[in-house]
């Protein structure tokens, strides 16, 4: 079969790998000039490695990506190491990344700490946490851990990540965050962008065709096949090509722009909600966290960002020209006024808060800033979310769809992008055997 894949993120790349193994003719369309999708990177002139526009890492428990790397002969690119995770509460930083550090967390009483540790351990051992989706995380955690633990440990994080939806997110989503986590975090030589590039090269060696800087304009059914219209950047005329099957790897708002879906299907998709991501990357002349903290969650009320992630406390600064790099991250609605701010406006807004986190921070230490936004970055999983999960095989014959909105109860990320890329390819092949 001749198959088109729309999107050269890790879902598209892994789907292409699965299909090419079976001898299909595969062509991948990507509107950007490089592969990687949400994990794509950028590179300053002084840097050896690229940096992701939005922070990324994997866990040692991420079987799907590790299996794919082994099959593709790219396992040597991945490495794991321990990092330090902390939270900021009432103007103090507390390390909180192990059972021992939890037991030392003095804002909670010893009894409270024991309750929290017991619940987290039970979630880690629970292999069927999806069954918890009938309750909100707020309901469950308040009852099991206590009101104080909820208010101090979890409520600020849910509000920072989900805003007005904080009390609606289901417990299965929270369980998945605990269940899949490992103490060691993984990264790739050269960054995730290099991984995507090396995967692309492996696929090209197997005669997968890539059309970068090519935006798909329209998909139309055509005598049992699909006509795909695309336009290359800088070209005036669009191109048309016919395929037996199509796999789309974007979110539903993008899907609905390029194909005319039945009203009932669009109605189902509109029940799926997404938040945007806004990430300010700052290059500093000096370290931000002197104690080697990699990830700092903000457990304060009404702060303008959710977390600060110091990349160069994970990956050596020499890979980035000796600069110290931090991410300042926020999820929000596209309609939010803050989403329209420039990088300078955000830096001005964030700086008083960054000063509270690091006494050495000064605006004159800022060498450079970059601002990245993604309109569709974070799905919202409410109570009984499984009842509205979209199907990968759409009601239009020959059209398949796999995106972050299919990943549940786990959160979107490279590992699950790979997993669901392979799944949609398998579904396509089984349907057409």
C-alpha positions as a Markdown table, in Angstrom:
| # | Residue | x | y | z |
|---|---|---|---|---|
| 1 | Unk | 0.0 | 0.0 | 0.0 |
| 2 | Unk | 1.0 | 3.6 | -0.5 |
| 3 | Unk | 0.6 | 5.4 | 2.8 |
| 4 | Unk | 1.0 | 9.1 | 3.7 |
| 5 | Unk | 1.8 | 10.1 | 7.3 |
| 6 | Unk | 1.1 | 13.7 | 8.3 |
| 7 | Unk | 3.6 | 14.8 | 10.9 |
| 8 | Unk | 7.3 | 13.9 | 11.5 |
| 9 | Unk | 7.0 | 13.9 | 15.3 |
| 10 | Unk | 7.8 | 10.7 | 17.2 |
| 11 | Unk | 4.3 | 9.4 | 16.5 |
| 12 | Unk | 4.8 | 9.7 | 12.7 |
| 13 | Unk | 8.4 | 8.4 | 12.8 |
| 14 | Unk | 7.4 | 5.3 | 14.8 |
| 15 | Unk | 4.4 | 4.6 | 12.6 |
| 16 | Unk | 6.6 | 4.9 | 9.5 |
| 17 | Unk | 9.0 | 2.4 | 11.0 |
| 18 | Unk | 6.3 | -0.1 | 11.7 |
| 19 | Unk | 4.8 | 0.2 | 8.2 |
| 20 | Unk | 8.1 | 0.1 | 6.3 |
| 21 | Unk | 8.9 | -3.2 | 8.0 |
| 22 | Unk | 5.9 | -4.7 | 6.2 |
| 23 | Unk | 7.0 | -3.4 | 2.8 |
| 24 | Unk | 4.6 | -0.5 | 2.4 |
| 25 | Unk | 5.5 | 2.6 | 0.5 |
| 26 | Unk | 5.5 | 5.4 | 3.0 |
| 27 | Unk | 5.7 | 9.2 | 2.6 |
| 28 | Unk | 5.9 | 11.6 | 5.6 |
| 29 | Unk | 4.7 | 15.2 | 5.3 |
| 30 | Unk | 6.0 | 17.8 | 7.8 |
| 31 | Unk | 5.2 | 21.5 | 7.8 |
| 32 | Unk | 8.5 | 22.3 | 9.6 |
| 33 | Unk | 11.9 | 22.0 | 8.1 |
| 34 | Unk | 13.0 | 19.4 | 10.7 |
| 35 | Unk | 11.5 | 16.3 | 12.4 |
| 36 | Unk | 10.7 | 16.1 | 16.1 |
| 37 | Unk | 7.3 | 17.7 | 16.5 |
| 38 | Unk | 6.7 | 19.0 | 20.0 |
| 39 | Unk | 10.2 | 17.7 | 20.9 |
| 40 | Unk | 11.9 | 19.6 | 18.1 |
| 41 | Unk | 14.8 | 21.8 | 19.1 |
| 42 | Unk | 16.8 | 24.9 | 18.3 |
| 43 | Unk | 20.5 | 25.7 | 18.4 |
| 44 | Unk | 22.4 | 28.9 | 19.1 |
| 45 | Unk | 25.6 | 29.6 | 17.2 |
| 46 | Unk | 27.8 | 28.8 | 20.2 |
| 47 | Unk | 26.1 | 25.4 | 21.1 |
| 48 | Unk | 27.2 | 21.9 | 20.3 |
| 49 | Unk | 23.8 | 20.4 | 21.0 |
| 50 | Unk | 20.3 | 21.4 | 20.2 |
| 51 | Unk | 17.9 | 22.3 | 23.0 |
| 52 | Unk | 14.2 | 21.3 | 23.0 |
| 53 | Unk | 11.8 | 24.3 | 22.7 |
| 54 | Unk | 9.8 | 22.7 | 25.6 |
| 55 | Unk | 11.7 | 20.7 | 28.2 |
| 56 | Unk | 11.9 | 16.9 | 27.6 |
| 57 | Unk | 13.3 | 13.8 | 29.2 |
| 58 | Unk | 12.3 | 10.2 | 29.4 |
| 59 | Unk | 12.2 | 7.7 | 32.3 |
| 60 | Unk | 14.0 | 4.4 | 32.6 |
| 61 | Unk | 10.6 | 2.7 | 32.6 |
| 62 | Unk | 9.8 | 4.0 | 29.1 |
| 63 | Unk | 9.8 | 0.7 | 27.3 |
| 64 | Unk | 8.3 | 1.8 | 24.0 |
| 65 | Unk | 11.1 | 4.3 | 23.1 |
| 66 | Unk | 13.8 | 2.0 | 24.4 |
| 67 | Unk | 12.5 | -0.9 | 22.3 |
| 68 | Unk | 12.3 | 1.2 | 19.2 |
| 69 | Unk | 15.9 | 2.5 | 19.7 |
| 70 | Unk | 17.1 | -1.1 | 20.0 |
| 71 | Unk | 15.4 | -2.1 | 16.8 |
| 72 | Unk | 16.8 | 0.9 | 14.9 |
| 73 | Unk | 20.3 | 0.5 | 16.2 |
| 74 | Unk | 20.2 | 3.8 | 18.1 |
| 75 | Unk | 20.4 | 2.6 | 21.7 |
| 76 | Unk | 23.9 | 4.2 | 22.1 |
| 77 | Unk | 22.3 | 7.6 | 21.9 |
| 78 | Unk | 20.4 | 7.3 | 25.2 |
| 79 | Unk | 21.8 | 7.8 | 28.7 |
| 80 | Unk | 20.3 | 8.0 | 32.2 |
| 81 | Unk | 21.3 | 9.9 | 35.3 |
| 82 | Unk | 19.9 | 11.1 | 38.6 |
| 83 | Unk | 18.6 | 14.6 | 38.9 |
| 84 | Unk | 17.4 | 16.7 | 41.8 |
| 85 | Unk | 13.8 | 17.7 | 42.0 |
| 86 | Unk | 12.5 | 20.2 | 44.6 |
| 87 | Unk | 9.4 | 22.3 | 45.3 |
| 88 | Unk | 9.1 | 25.9 | 46.4 |
| 89 | Unk | 6.7 | 26.5 | 49.3 |
| 90 | Unk | 6.4 | 29.6 | 51.5 |
| 91 | Unk | 9.6 | 31.1 | 50.2 |
| 92 | Unk | 11.6 | 27.9 | 50.9 |
| 93 | Unk | 13.0 | 25.3 | 48.6 |
| 94 | Unk | 12.5 | 21.6 | 49.7 |
| 95 | Unk | 14.0 | 18.7 | 47.9 |
| 96 | Unk | 11.3 | 16.2 | 47.2 |
| 97 | Unk | 12.3 | 13.3 | 44.9 |
| 98 | Unk | 12.6 | 10.2 | 47.1 |
| 99 | Unk | 10.9 | 8.5 | 50.0 |
| 100 | Unk | 13.6 | 9.8 | 52.3 |
| 101 | Unk | 13.2 | 13.4 | 51.2 |
| 102 | Unk | 9.5 | 13.1 | 51.7 |
| 103 | Unk | 9.9 | 12.0 | 55.3 |
| 104 | Unk | 12.1 | 15.1 | 55.8 |
| 105 | Unk | 9.4 | 17.5 | 54.4 |
| 106 | Unk | 8.7 | 19.5 | 57.6 |
| 107 | Unk | 5.8 | 21.6 | 56.3 |
| 108 | Unk | 3.7 | 18.4 | 56.9 |
| 109 | Unk | 3.5 | 16.6 | 60.2 |
| 110 | Unk | 5.2 | 13.3 | 60.5 |
| 111 | Unk | 1.8 | 11.5 | 60.4 |
| 112 | Unk | 0.8 | 13.5 | 57.3 |
| 113 | Unk | 4.1 | 12.5 | 55.6 |
| 114 | Unk | 3.5 | 8.8 | 56.4 |
| 115 | Unk | 0.0 | 9.0 | 54.9 |
| 116 | Unk | 1.4 | 10.6 | 51.7 |
| 117 | Unk | 4.2 | 8.1 | 51.5 |
| 118 | Unk | 1.7 | 5.2 | 51.9 |
| 119 | Unk | -0.6 | 6.5 | 49.2 |
| 120 | Unk | 2.2 | 7.1 | 46.8 |
| 121 | Unk | 3.6 | 3.6 | 47.4 |
| 122 | Unk | 0.2 | 2.1 | 46.8 |
| 123 | Unk | -0.2 | 4.0 | 43.5 |
| 124 | Unk | 3.2 | 2.9 | 42.4 |
| 125 | Unk | 2.2 | -0.8 | 43.0 |
| 126 | Unk | -1.2 | -0.4 | 41.4 |
| 127 | Unk | -1.1 | -1.8 | 37.8 |
| 128 | Unk | -4.7 | -0.9 | 37.1 |
| 129 | Unk | -4.9 | 2.7 | 38.1 |
| 130 | Unk | -7.1 | 3.6 | 35.1 |
| 131 | Unk | -9.9 | 2.2 | 37.2 |
| 132 | Unk | -9.5 | 5.3 | 39.4 |
| 133 | Unk | -10.9 | 7.6 | 36.6 |
| 134 | Unk | -14.3 | 7.7 | 38.3 |
| 135 | Unk | -13.0 | 10.2 | 40.9 |
| 136 | Unk | -11.2 | 13.5 | 40.6 |
| 137 | Unk | -7.7 | 13.6 | 41.8 |
| 138 | Unk | -8.8 | 16.4 | 44.3 |
| 139 | Unk | -11.4 | 14.1 | 45.8 |
| 140 | Unk | -9.2 | 11.1 | 46.1 |
| 141 | Unk | -6.1 | 12.8 | 47.4 |
| 142 | Unk | -7.9 | 14.9 | 49.9 |
| 143 | Unk | -9.6 | 11.8 | 51.3 |
| 144 | Unk | -6.5 | 9.5 | 51.3 |
| 145 | Unk | -3.7 | 12.0 | 52.1 |
| 146 | Unk | -5.6 | 14.6 | 54.0 |
| 147 | Unk | -6.7 | 18.2 | 53.3 |
| 148 | Unk | -3.4 | 19.7 | 54.4 |
| 149 | Unk | -1.3 | 17.5 | 52.1 |
| 150 | Unk | -3.5 | 18.3 | 49.2 |
| 151 | Unk | -3.3 | 22.0 | 49.8 |
| 152 | Unk | 0.5 | 22.0 | 50.2 |
| 153 | Unk | 1.7 | 19.3 | 47.8 |
| 154 | Unk | -0.8 | 19.0 | 45.0 |
| 155 | Unk | -3.4 | 21.8 | 44.7 |
| 156 | Unk | -0.8 | 24.4 | 43.6 |
| 157 | Unk | 0.6 | 22.1 | 41.0 |
| 158 | Unk | -2.9 | 21.2 | 39.6 |
| 159 | Unk | -3.9 | 24.9 | 39.5 |
| 160 | Unk | -0.6 | 25.8 | 37.9 |
| 161 | Unk | -0.9 | 23.2 | 35.2 |
| 162 | Unk | -4.7 | 23.1 | 34.6 |
| 163 | Unk | -5.9 | 26.4 | 35.8 |
| 164 | Unk | -9.7 | 26.5 | 36.0 |
| 165 | Unk | -9.8 | 22.7 | 35.4 |
| 166 | Unk | -7.7 | 21.8 | 38.4 |
| 167 | Unk | -10.5 | 20.2 | 40.4 |
| 168 | Unk | -11.9 | 18.3 | 37.4 |
| 169 | Unk | -8.8 | 16.2 | 36.4 |
| 170 | Unk | -9.3 | 12.6 | 37.2 |
| 171 | Unk | -7.3 | 10.4 | 39.5 |
| 172 | Unk | -6.2 | 8.0 | 36.8 |
| 173 | Unk | -4.2 | 10.8 | 35.3 |
| 174 | Unk | -2.4 | 11.4 | 38.6 |
| 175 | Unk | -1.9 | 7.7 | 39.1 |
| 176 | Unk | -0.1 | 7.5 | 35.7 |
| 177 | Unk | 2.2 | 10.3 | 36.7 |
| 178 | Unk | 3.3 | 8.4 | 39.8 |
| 179 | Unk | 3.3 | 4.9 | 38.3 |
| 180 | Unk | 5.5 | 5.6 | 35.3 |
| 181 | Unk | 8.1 | 7.8 | 37.1 |
| 182 | Unk | 11.7 | 6.7 | 37.7 |
| 183 | Unk | 14.4 | 8.4 | 39.8 |
| 184 | Unk | 16.8 | 8.4 | 36.9 |
| 185 | Unk | 16.0 | 10.5 | 33.9 |
| 186 | Unk | 17.0 | 9.8 | 30.3 |
| 187 | Unk | 18.3 | 12.1 | 27.6 |
| 188 | Unk | 19.9 | 11.7 | 24.1 |
| 189 | Unk | 23.3 | 12.6 | 22.8 |
| 190 | Unk | 22.7 | 15.8 | 20.8 |
| 191 | Unk | 19.2 | 16.3 | 22.2 |
| 192 | Unk | 15.9 | 14.9 | 21.2 |
| 193 | Unk | 16.2 | 16.8 | 17.9 |
| 194 | Unk | 19.3 | 14.7 | 17.1 |
| 195 | Unk | 17.4 | 11.5 | 18.0 |
| 196 | Unk | 14.6 | 12.5 | 15.6 |
| 197 | Unk | 17.2 | 13.3 | 12.9 |
| 198 | Unk | 18.9 | 9.9 | 13.3 |
| 199 | Unk | 15.6 | 8.1 | 13.2 |
| 200 | Unk | 14.7 | 10.0 | 10.0 |
| 201 | Unk | 18.0 | 8.9 | 8.4 |
| 202 | Unk | 17.3 | 5.3 | 9.4 |
| 203 | Unk | 13.9 | 5.5 | 7.7 |
| 204 | Unk | 15.3 | 7.2 | 4.6 |
| 205 | Unk | 17.8 | 4.3 | 4.3 |
| 206 | Unk | 14.7 | 2.0 | 4.1 |
| 207 | Unk | 13.3 | 4.3 | 1.4 |
| 208 | Unk | 10.7 | 6.2 | 3.4 |
| 209 | Unk | 10.3 | 9.5 | 1.7 |
| 210 | Unk | 10.1 | 12.8 | 3.6 |
| 211 | Unk | 8.6 | 16.1 | 2.5 |
| 212 | Unk | 9.8 | 18.8 | 4.9 |
| 213 | Unk | 8.5 | 22.3 | 4.9 |
| 214 | Unk | 5.4 | 20.9 | 3.2 |
| 215 | Unk | 2.0 | 21.9 | 4.7 |
| 216 | Unk | -0.9 | 19.6 | 4.1 |
| 217 | Unk | -3.8 | 21.7 | 2.9 |
| 218 | Unk | -6.6 | 19.2 | 2.3 |
| 219 | Unk | -7.4 | 15.5 | 2.3 |
| 220 | Unk | -10.2 | 14.3 | 0.1 |
| 221 | Unk | -11.7 | 10.8 | -0.5 |
| 222 | Unk | -11.1 | 9.8 | -4.1 |
| 223 | Unk | -12.4 | 6.5 | -5.5 |
| 224 | Unk | -11.5 | 4.4 | -2.5 |
| 225 | Unk | -8.2 | 6.3 | -2.1 |
| 226 | Unk | -7.2 | 9.7 | -0.7 |
| 227 | Unk | -6.1 | 12.8 | -2.5 |
| 228 | Unk | -3.6 | 14.8 | -0.5 |
| 229 | Unk | -3.0 | 18.5 | -1.4 |
| 230 | Unk | 0.1 | 20.1 | 0.0 |
| 231 | Unk | 2.2 | 23.2 | -0.5 |
| 232 | Unk | 5.9 | 23.5 | 0.0 |
| 233 | Unk | 7.2 | 26.6 | 1.7 |
| 234 | Unk | 8.2 | 29.3 | -0.8 |
| 235 | Unk | 6.4 | 27.7 | -3.7 |
| 236 | Unk | 3.2 | 29.2 | -5.2 |
| 237 | Unk | 1.6 | 26.1 | -6.5 |
| 238 | Unk | 0.2 | 23.3 | -4.4 |
| 239 | Unk | 0.9 | 19.6 | -5.1 |
| 240 | Unk | -1.6 | 16.7 | -5.3 |
| 241 | Unk | -0.9 | 13.1 | -4.7 |
| 242 | Unk | -3.1 | 10.0 | -4.2 |
| 243 | Unk | -2.6 | 7.5 | -1.4 |
| 244 | Unk | -4.3 | 4.3 | -0.4 |
| 245 | Unk | -4.3 | 5.2 | 3.3 |
| 246 | Unk | -3.6 | 8.3 | 5.4 |
| 247 | Unk | -2.4 | 8.6 | 9.0 |
| 248 | Unk | -2.7 | 12.0 | 10.7 |
| 249 | Unk | -0.7 | 12.6 | 13.9 |
| 250 | Unk | -1.9 | 16.1 | 14.8 |
| 251 | Unk | -4.5 | 17.2 | 17.4 |
| 252 | Unk | -8.2 | 17.3 | 16.4 |
| 253 | Unk | -8.3 | 21.1 | 15.6 |
| 254 | Unk | -5.6 | 20.5 | 13.0 |
| 255 | Unk | -7.3 | 17.4 | 11.7 |
| 256 | Unk | -10.6 | 19.2 | 11.2 |
| 257 | Unk | -8.9 | 21.9 | 9.2 |
| 258 | Unk | -7.6 | 19.5 | 6.5 |
| 259 | Unk | -10.4 | 17.0 | 6.2 |
| 260 | Unk | -14.2 | 17.4 | 6.1 |
| 261 | Unk | -15.4 | 15.1 | 9.0 |
| 262 | Unk | -19.0 | 14.1 | 9.6 |
| 263 | Unk | -20.8 | 16.3 | 12.0 |
| 264 | Unk | -21.2 | 13.6 | 14.6 |
| 265 | Unk | -17.5 | 12.9 | 14.7 |
| 266 | Unk | -16.7 | 16.6 | 15.0 |
| 267 | Unk | -19.1 | 16.8 | 17.9 |
| 268 | Unk | -17.3 | 13.9 | 19.6 |
| 269 | Unk | -13.9 | 15.5 | 19.1 |
| 270 | Unk | -15.1 | 18.9 | 20.5 |
| 271 | Unk | -15.5 | 17.2 | 23.9 |
| 272 | Unk | -11.8 | 16.8 | 23.9 |
| 273 | Unk | -10.1 | 19.8 | 25.6 |
| 274 | Unk | -6.6 | 21.1 | 25.2 |
| 275 | Unk | -4.4 | 23.8 | 26.9 |
| 276 | Unk | -1.6 | 25.7 | 25.2 |
| 277 | Unk | 2.0 | 25.7 | 26.4 |
| 278 | Unk | 4.2 | 28.8 | 26.8 |
| 279 | Unk | 7.9 | 28.3 | 27.6 |
| 280 | Unk | 10.4 | 31.1 | 28.1 |
| 281 | Unk | 14.0 | 29.8 | 27.7 |
| 282 | Unk | 16.7 | 32.0 | 29.4 |
| 283 | Unk | 20.4 | 31.8 | 28.9 |
| 284 | Unk | 22.3 | 33.1 | 32.0 |
| 285 | Unk | 25.9 | 33.9 | 32.6 |
| 286 | Unk | 25.8 | 32.1 | 36.0 |
| 287 | Unk | 23.9 | 29.1 | 37.4 |
| 288 | Unk | 20.4 | 29.8 | 38.5 |
| 289 | Unk | 20.2 | 27.0 | 41.2 |
| 290 | Unk | 23.5 | 26.7 | 43.0 |
| 291 | Unk | 22.5 | 23.5 | 44.6 |
| 292 | Unk | 22.2 | 21.6 | 41.3 |
| 293 | Unk | 18.4 | 21.5 | 41.3 |
| 294 | Unk | 17.2 | 20.3 | 37.9 |
| 295 | Unk | 13.4 | 20.7 | 38.4 |
| 296 | Unk | 11.6 | 23.1 | 40.7 |
| 297 | Unk | 7.9 | 22.9 | 41.1 |
| 298 | Unk | 6.2 | 26.1 | 42.3 |
| 299 | Unk | 3.9 | 25.3 | 45.2 |
| 300 | Unk | 2.8 | 28.8 | 45.8 |
| 301 | Unk | -0.6 | 30.3 | 45.0 |
| 302 | Unk | -1.0 | 32.7 | 42.1 |
| 303 | Unk | 2.5 | 32.6 | 40.7 |
| 304 | Unk | 2.8 | 33.4 | 37.0 |
| 305 | Unk | 4.6 | 30.1 | 36.1 |
| 306 | Unk | 4.4 | 26.4 | 37.0 |
| 307 | Unk | 8.0 | 25.3 | 37.2 |
| 308 | Unk | 11.6 | 26.3 | 36.5 |
| 309 | Unk | 13.8 | 23.7 | 34.9 |
| 310 | Unk | 17.6 | 24.2 | 34.7 |
| 311 | Unk | 18.7 | 22.2 | 31.8 |
| 312 | Unk | 22.4 | 22.7 | 32.6 |
| 313 | Unk | 22.0 | 21.0 | 35.9 |
| 314 | Unk | 21.1 | 17.9 | 33.9 |
| 315 | Unk | 23.3 | 18.3 | 30.8 |
| 316 | Unk | 26.7 | 19.9 | 31.0 |
| 317 | Unk | 26.8 | 23.6 | 30.1 |
| 318 | Unk | 29.7 | 23.0 | 27.8 |
| 319 | Unk | 27.2 | 21.5 | 25.3 |
| 320 | Unk | 25.5 | 25.0 | 25.2 |
| 321 | Unk | 28.5 | 27.2 | 24.8 |
| 322 | Unk | 29.0 | 27.6 | 28.6 |
| 323 | Unk | 25.6 | 29.2 | 29.0 |
| 324 | Unk | 23.4 | 28.3 | 32.0 |
| 325 | Unk | 19.9 | 27.5 | 30.6 |
| 326 | Unk | 16.6 | 27.6 | 32.3 |
| 327 | Unk | 13.0 | 26.9 | 31.2 |
| 328 | Unk | 10.2 | 28.9 | 32.8 |
| 329 | Unk | 7.0 | 27.1 | 31.9 |
| 330 | Unk | 3.3 | 27.7 | 32.0 |
| 331 | Unk | 0.2 | 26.0 | 30.6 |
| 332 | Unk | -2.8 | 28.2 | 29.8 |
| 333 | Unk | -5.7 | 28.8 | 27.5 |
| 334 | Unk | -5.1 | 30.3 | 24.1 |
| 335 | Unk | -7.5 | 33.1 | 25.0 |
| 336 | Unk | -5.5 | 34.1 | 28.0 |
| 337 | Unk | -4.0 | 37.6 | 27.8 |
| 338 | Unk | -0.6 | 36.2 | 29.1 |
| 339 | Unk | -0.5 | 34.0 | 26.0 |
| 340 | Unk | -0.1 | 37.1 | 23.8 |
| 341 | Unk | 2.8 | 38.6 | 25.7 |
| 342 | Unk | 6.2 | 39.0 | 24.1 |
| 343 | Unk | 9.4 | 37.4 | 25.5 |
| 344 | Unk | 10.5 | 40.7 | 27.0 |
| 345 | Unk | 7.1 | 41.3 | 28.6 |
| 346 | Unk | 7.3 | 37.8 | 30.1 |
| 347 | Unk | 10.8 | 38.3 | 31.3 |
| 348 | Unk | 9.8 | 41.5 | 33.0 |
| 349 | Unk | 6.8 | 39.8 | 34.6 |
| 350 | Unk | 8.7 | 36.7 | 35.7 |
| 351 | Unk | 11.9 | 38.4 | 37.0 |
| 352 | Unk | 10.7 | 39.5 | 40.5 |
| 353 | Unk | 9.6 | 35.9 | 41.0 |
| 354 | Unk | 12.8 | 34.4 | 39.7 |
| 355 | Unk | 14.6 | 36.6 | 42.1 |
| 356 | Unk | 12.7 | 34.9 | 45.0 |
| 357 | Unk | 13.9 | 31.6 | 43.7 |
| 358 | Unk | 17.5 | 32.5 | 43.3 |
| 359 | Unk | 19.3 | 35.3 | 45.2 |
| 360 | Unk | 22.0 | 35.4 | 42.5 |
| 361 | Unk | 19.5 | 36.1 | 39.7 |
| 362 | Unk | 19.7 | 39.6 | 38.1 |
| 363 | Unk | 18.4 | 40.7 | 34.7 |
| 364 | Unk | 21.8 | 41.9 | 33.7 |
| 365 | Unk | 23.0 | 38.2 | 33.9 |
| 366 | Unk | 20.5 | 37.4 | 31.1 |
| 367 | Unk | 22.4 | 36.8 | 27.9 |
| 368 | Unk | 19.5 | 35.8 | 25.6 |
| 369 | Unk | 15.9 | 34.7 | 25.7 |
| 370 | Unk | 13.7 | 32.6 | 23.5 |
| 371 | Unk | 9.9 | 32.2 | 23.7 |
| 372 | Unk | 8.1 | 29.2 | 22.4 |
| 373 | Unk | 4.3 | 28.6 | 22.2 |
| 374 | Unk | 2.2 | 25.6 | 21.2 |
| 375 | Unk | -1.5 | 26.1 | 20.9 |
| 376 | Unk | -2.3 | 22.4 | 21.5 |
| 377 | Unk | 0.0 | 21.0 | 24.1 |
| 378 | Unk | -1.8 | 19.5 | 27.1 |
| 379 | Unk | -5.0 | 17.3 | 27.0 |
| 380 | Unk | -7.4 | 17.6 | 29.9 |
| 381 | Unk | -8.6 | 14.3 | 31.4 |
| 382 | Unk | -11.8 | 14.6 | 33.3 |
| 383 | Unk | -13.8 | 12.0 | 35.2 |
| 384 | Unk | -14.5 | 8.9 | 33.1 |
| 385 | Unk | -12.4 | 10.3 | 30.3 |
| 386 | Unk | -12.1 | 6.8 | 28.7 |
| 387 | Unk | -15.7 | 7.2 | 27.5 |
| 388 | Unk | -14.8 | 10.0 | 25.2 |
| 389 | Unk | -11.4 | 8.7 | 24.0 |
| 390 | Unk | -11.2 | 9.0 | 20.2 |
| 391 | Unk | -10.8 | 6.0 | 17.9 |
| 392 | Unk | -7.7 | 5.7 | 15.7 |
| 393 | Unk | -9.7 | 4.3 | 12.8 |
| 394 | Unk | -12.0 | 7.1 | 11.8 |
| 395 | Unk | -15.4 | 6.6 | 10.2 |
| 396 | Unk | -14.0 | 7.7 | 6.8 |
| 397 | Unk | -12.5 | 4.5 | 5.3 |
| 398 | Unk | -8.7 | 4.7 | 4.9 |
| 399 | Unk | -8.2 | 7.6 | 7.3 |
| 400 | Unk | -6.4 | 7.0 | 10.6 |
| 401 | Unk | -5.6 | 9.3 | 13.5 |
| 402 | Unk | -3.1 | 9.0 | 16.3 |
| 403 | Unk | -2.2 | 12.0 | 18.5 |
| 404 | Unk | -1.5 | 13.0 | 22.1 |
| 405 | Unk | -5.3 | 13.0 | 22.6 |
| 406 | Unk | -5.3 | 9.2 | 22.3 |
| 407 | Unk | -2.7 | 8.8 | 25.1 |
| 408 | Unk | -4.5 | 8.0 | 28.3 |
| 409 | Unk | -4.3 | 7.8 | 31.2 |
| 410 | Unk | -0.6 | 8.6 | 30.7 |
| 411 | Unk | 0.5 | 12.1 | 29.9 |
| 412 | Unk | 1.8 | 13.0 | 26.4 |
| 413 | Unk | 5.5 | 12.5 | 25.8 |
| 414 | Unk | 8.0 | 10.8 | 23.5 |
| 415 | Unk | 7.6 | 7.3 | 24.9 |
| 416 | Unk | 3.8 | 7.3 | 24.4 |
| 417 | Unk | 4.1 | 9.1 | 21.1 |
| 418 | Unk | 6.2 | 6.1 | 19.9 |
| 419 | Unk | 3.8 | 3.6 | 21.5 |
| 420 | Unk | 0.7 | 5.1 | 19.8 |
| 421 | Unk | 2.5 | 5.6 | 16.5 |
| 422 | Unk | 3.2 | 1.9 | 16.3 |
| 423 | Unk | -0.3 | 1.1 | 17.5 |
| 424 | Unk | -2.0 | 3.1 | 14.7 |
| 425 | Unk | 0.2 | 1.4 | 12.1 |
| 426 | Unk | -0.7 | -2.0 | 13.4 |
| 427 | Unk | -4.4 | -1.1 | 13.4 |
| 428 | Unk | -4.1 | 0.0 | 9.8 |
| 429 | Unk | -2.4 | -3.2 | 8.7 |
| 430 | Unk | -4.8 | -5.5 | 10.6 |
| 431 | Unk | -7.8 | -3.7 | 9.0 |
| 432 | Unk | -6.4 | -4.2 | 5.5 |
| 433 | Unk | -5.1 | -7.8 | 5.8 |
